[in-house]
Amino acid sequence: MDNKQTSKQDNEQDSQGGQQDPQQQPDARPVLEGPDIARALTRIAHEIVERAKGADDVVLLGIPTRGVFLAQRLAAKLEQITERKIPVGSLDITMYRDDLRMHPPRALARTHIPGDGIDGRLVVLVDDVLFSGRTIRAALDALNDIGRPRAVQLAVLVDRGHRELPIRADYVGKNLPTSLRETVKVQLAEEDGRDTVLLGAKRTAPGARQ
């Protein structure tokens, strides 16, 4: 299995809590489509500009895989609003996860920090689904080893609830109440060929949690 395939499978486990892809489940239904996702990102971009008072020192860091694509889209929308270049990068959290001993080795993703770094900047972490909060805890640990931002905020496309840690998102595309018997899958054109968020029933025993 090549690294790209391994990374894709790991990301699917994160978003769903280790469950079967809802696209393969007959009862999976879309809760967001492409236009909904675009509107949510536009709204988040305006909220970032408002809260950051112009976004002069904002740096966007996406959490692989789909968080990176969302961060890139947000950066493009911020640039349209502010008419200035917004630094955007990626933050691999693989070695900071608290479930490394519970699952097979994961392929490392790419960490890319914009040239001016993150010291003294407002870092906005970007991810697709916020679930237990453990992925974000790992991201904060990874960020701590890279630099000292002025502040850290979190933007997610979907917040599905069921937090296990005291972590909340500053910017949310959609709050989606779910049960632990359900899975959430974000698909983006850059990785999956289409933009959609699918909600499906869980078919297998619980595994890795985000």
ZAMARGU-4260 file (C-alpha; in steps of 0.2 Angstrom, whole numbers, plus 5000, padded with zeros to 4 digits):
<rodrens>
0) 5000/5000/5000 | 5008/5017/4995 | 5009/5032/5007 | 4995/5041/4998 | 4983/5027/5001
5) 4988/5024/5019 | 4986/5043/5023 | 4969/5043/5015 | 4963/5028/5025 | 4970/5036/5041
10) 4961/5052/5037 | 4944/5043/5034 | 4946/5035/5051 | 4949/5052/5060 | 4933/5060/5052
15) 4922/5045/5056 | 4929/5038/5072 | 4936/5023/5063 | 4920/5018/5054 | 4915/5012/5037
20) 4914/5026/5023 | 4896/5032/5023 | 4897/5033/5004 | 4897/5014/5004 | 4882/5013/5015
25) 4864/5013/5008 | 4857/5025/5021 | 4871/5038/5020 | 4863/5055/5016 | 4871/5072/5011
30) 4869/5085/5024 | 4880/5098/5015 | 4883/5100/4996 | 4895/5110/4986 | 4886/5127/4987
35) 4883/5124/5006 | 4901/5121/5009 | 4906/5137/4999 | 4894/5148/5008 | 4900/5141/5025
40) 4918/5145/5020 | 4914/5162/5015 | 4905/5166/5031 | 4920/5159/5041 | 4932/5170/5031
45) 4921/5185/5035 | 4921/5180/5054 | 4940/5178/5054 | 4942/5196/5047 | 4930/5203/5059
50) 4937/5195/5074 | 4955/5197/5069 | 4952/5216/5064 | 4958/5214/5046 | 4968/5197/5047
55) 4984/5207/5046 | 4994/5193/5056 | 4983/5178/5052 | 4992/5162/5047 | 4981/5147/5041
60) 4987/5129/5045 | 4977/5115/5038 | 4977/5098/5047 | 4980/5084/5033 | 4971/5079/5023
65) 4955/5088/5020 | 4959/5102/5032 | 4973/5107/5021 | 4962/5109/5006 | 4949/5119/5017
70) 4963/5130/5023 | 4968/5134/5005 | 4950/5138/5001 | 4949/5149/5016 | 4965/5158/5011
75) 4958/5162/4994 | 4942/5169/5001 | 4952/5180/5014 | 4963/5186/5000 | 4947/5192/4991
80) 4941/5201/5006 | 4957/5209/5012 | 4966/5211/4995 | 4982/5204/5003 | 4991/5188/5003
85) 4986/5176/5017 | 5000/5164/5023 | 4994/5146/5022 | 5002/5129/5027 | 4999/5112/5034
90) 5003/5104/5051 | 5005/5085/5052 | 5000/5078/5069 | 5004/5060/5066 | 5018/5058/5079
95) 5008/5068/5092 | 4992/5057/5092 | 4988/5048/5108 | 4982/5032/5099 | 4999/5028/5090
100) 5001/5012/5100 | 4983/5006/5097 | 4984/5006/5078 | 4996/5001/5064 | 5009/5014/5059
105) 5003/5029/5050 | 5011/5037/5035 | 5018/5054/5039 | 5009/5069/5030 | 5018/5085/5026
110) 5021/5100/5038 | 5023/5116/5029 | 5025/5132/5039 | 5025/5148/5029 | 5041/5158/5027
115) 5038/5171/5040 | 5034/5157/5053 | 5021/5158/5067 | 5029/5167/5081 | 5018/5182/5087
120) 5005/5178/5074 | 4987/5173/5075 | 4987/5154/5069 | 4970/5147/5064 | 4970/5129/5063
125) 4958/5122/5050 | 4951/5104/5050 | 4936/5096/5042 | 4927/5087/5057 | 4928/5091/5075
130) 4923/5076/5086 | 4931/5071/5102 | 4945/5085/5101 | 4959/5073/5102 | 4966/5078/5084
135) 4966/5096/5089 | 4975/5092/5106 | 4988/5084/5095 | 4989/5099/5083 | 4992/5110/5098
140) 5006/5099/5104 | 5014/5099/5087 | 5012/5118/5085 | 5021/5121/5102 | 5036/5112/5095
145) 5036/5124/5080 | 5034/5141/5088 | 5025/5153/5099 | 5010/5161/5091 | 5001/5176/5098
150) 4985/5166/5099 | 4978/5150/5091 | 4960/5148/5085 | 4951/5134/5077 | 4940/5133/5061
155) 4931/5117/5056 | 4918/5114/5043 | 4908/5102/5054 | 4906/5101/5073 | 4898/5084/5076
160) 4899/5085/5095 | 4904/5071/5108 | 4919/5081/5114 | 4931/5071/5126 | 4942/5086/5129
165) 4939/5104/5134 | 4941/5110/5116 | 4929/5120/5105 | 4930/5128/5088 | 4930/5147/5085
170) 4923/5146/5068 | 4910/5132/5063 | 4903/5129/5046 | 4889/5118/5052 | 4885/5111/5069
175) 4878/5094/5066 | 4871/5085/5081 | 4875/5066/5079 | 4874/5050/5089 | 4889/5039/5092
180) 4880/5027/5080 | 4882/5038/5066 | 4897/5043/5055 | 4902/5059/5046 | 4912/5060/5030
185) 4918/5075/5022 | 4922/5074/5004 | 4931/5088/4994 | 4934/5089/4976 | 4953/5090/4978
190) 4954/5073/4986 | 4937/5064/4982 | 4931/5072/4966 | 4916/5081/4974 | 4911/5092/4988
195) 4899/5085/5000 | 4896/5080/5019 | 4888/5063/5021 | 4880/5057/5037 | 4878/5038/5038
200) 4875/5024/5051 | 4889/5016/5059 | 4892/4998/5053 | 4907/4992/5063 | 4914/4992/5080
205) 4921/5009/5086 | 4940/5011/5082 | 4951/5027/5081 | 4943/5043/5087 | 4947/5060/5082
</rodrens>
